[in-house]
Amino acid sequence: MTSRLLNWIDQNILSLGREMRLSYLPPLMVYMAAGIQGLTGIVGTFFVKDYLGLSAEFLAALGFWVGIPWALKMPIGHLVDLLWRFKSLLIYLGATLIAASLLIMAGLIAEREAMAAVLPVNTWFVISALLSPIGYVLQDAVADAMTVEAVPHVDEQGRPVPPEQLKLMHTTMQTLGRVAIIGGSVLVALINLYVFAGTEKLPEAQKVLIYRDIYLMALVIPAVSVAGVAFAAWLRRGALAAHMSRGLSRAEAAALLRDPDSHTDPNWWILGGSLVFVVFTLGMGLSDLKWNQEIIFAGSFAIIAFLMTRLTRELEPAARNTLIGTALVIFMFRATPGTGPGVSWWTIDVLGFDQAFFSVLSLIGSALTLAGMFMFRRFMAERSITYVVGWLTAAGFILSMPTLGMSLGLHEWTARVTGGVVDARFIAVIDTALESPLGQISMIPMLAWIANSAPAHLKATFFAVMASFTNLALSASQLGTKYLNQIYVLSREVKDPATGAVMTAANYGDLTPLLLTVVAIAVVMPVSAILIARALGLRSA
């Protein structure tokens, strides 16, 4: 038993350390910056709830617009391939937008009246919410391509790396990328746990100062991503110097570091279609049409699907079949609607969860998600995405039961029976602990397959193709969430900041029907996609 456990630890955890390369660090630093963005998550939840009178429906609709930059990842990825020599500038631009978003939020908390004199507070919040994803998608597109570049295709003697070893290296790189993201979230969960310890006893004015300080602290996010690009440049200079020390000219040394197949010609179908996409999205977004979000989604889906058909001509028929099957299953899995912010409000108002307890849940979730990636590493590498998605759908159904049960008073009964031990917080901790390890499982095998299959001259573009399509699924999810919040209306108590008068009364009467509907859809959509893919003879990665 002991030897089996040690062997498992060696294969799933220690082997990652052995397979780690210095060239992996630059993209991992950019990914870690993305993980650290969760530093402001808890603050954002409480700030929106307590200081902005925005409905759950409006926030779900805003989530749709926040997802649009991610749907643009395909043209951005192609631009990264075209401008690969200047990738650092894209990281700097993304860092600038992220910093601007954080400073706006810090200003809203610390200097609300001064900010309101320029623009309405809700307008500032929307601007901040839109700037941030644009910055992250720019950095993510560059980091994705850097992960392909970081994996060598030849060994130290110049011999091609065997396909099986290359696949494992790409899986390792993508796993480490998720580890960096989740590792960043573990770090910020620890910070939040420290910062929010004992805050339930503080007056509101001191809580506000903590909120401001956290947004200012989050300025480390763009700094980390910029440091990653600077480290990549330092590594390249070191490699050039090493080759030149053996008598090679600078041009010859640079040629050794450059992939001979990495030249990229502009794909005018992608660039032209993307221009149409941007103009169409902005035009509809600025219009007063009632169904502008739905029209944007339908148009975006058509444009991205058309661009995908043009790009997949670069693939062999078998690889094309696999890409389509994989995209279908992942799209339907990620397009399942959520419950919206109303459930978080309910946990705060009714269950009594505070900032400190949310920090505990965040830490448990992040740490166990990280552990889950090690635990299920072989599972992800050896199973098809169809199998993984089916397994996750079944697990998600089971793990949704505790929250559904608490909406019916399960926590009150368990607390009564156990003398207060198994209360709402106990159930939330156990549910988070069980659910968290599954968080990243569906994406790692898909990312590893893309990295292993992408042509060298289109590495960023191929990552971006799948990212645009699957991120468009998140836009579909936000639309579904908006519809559900129109049918099942949840509202928290909103008071006038000046008078303290109640402007909107709390109402969580539709919570159970909302949860039941979300659970049912979360099962039907992925299972339907798997059955359709099999009926059409499509494969998955």
Sequence and secondary structure as in RCSB ss.txt:
>XXXX:A:sequence
MTSRLLNWIDQNILSLGREMRLSYLPPLMVYMAAGIQGLTGIVGTFFVKDYLGLSAEFLAALGFWVGIPWALKMP
IGHLVDLLWRFKSLLIYLGATLIAASLLIMAGLIAEREAMAAVLPVNTWFVISALLSPIGYVLQDAVADAMTVEA
VPHVDEQGRPVPPEQLKLMHTTMQTLGRVAIIGGSVLVALINLYVFAGTEKLPEAQKVLIYRDIYLMALVIPAVS
VAGVAFAAWLRRGALAAHMSRGLSRAEAAALLRDPDSHTDPNWWILGGSLVFVVFTLGMGLSDLKWNQEIIFAGS
FAIIAFLMTRLTRELEPAARNTLIGTALVIFMFRATPGTGPGVSWWTIDVLGFDQAFFSVLSLIGSALTLAGMFM
FRRFMAERSITYVVGWLTAAGFILSMPTLGMSLGLHEWTARVTGGVVDARFIAVIDTALESPLGQISMIPMLAWI
ANSAPAHLKATFFAVMASFTNLALSASQLGTKYLNQIYVLSREVKDPATGAVMTAANYGDLTPLLLTVVAIAVVM
PVSAILIARALGLRSA
>XXXX:A:secstr
 HHHHHHHHIIIIIHHHHH  GGGHHHHHHHHHHHHGGGGHHHHHHHHHHH    HHHHHHHHHHHHHHHHTHHH
HHHHHHHTGGGHHHHHHHHHHHHHHHHHHHHHHHHSHHHHHHHS HHHHHHHHHHHHHHHHHHHHHHHHHHHHHH
S SB TTS B  HHHHHHHHHHHHHHHHHHHHHHHHHHHHHHHHHTTTGGGS HHHHHHHHHHHHHHTTHHHHHH
HHHHHHHHHHHHHHHHHHHTTT  HHHHHHHHS TT      HHHHHHHHHHHHHHHHHHTS  TTHHHHHHHHH
HHHHHHHHHHHGGGS HHHHHHHHHHHHHHHHHHTS    THHHHHHHHTS   HHHHHHHHHHHHHHHHHHHHH
THHHHHHS HHHHHHHHHHHHHHHTHHHHHHHTTHHHHHHHHTTTSS HHHHHHHHHHHHGGGTTTTHHHHHHHH
HHHS GGGHHHHHHHHHHHHHHHHHHHHHHHHHHHHHS  B  EE TTT  EEE  B TTHHHHHHHHHHHHHHH
HHHHHHHHHHTT    
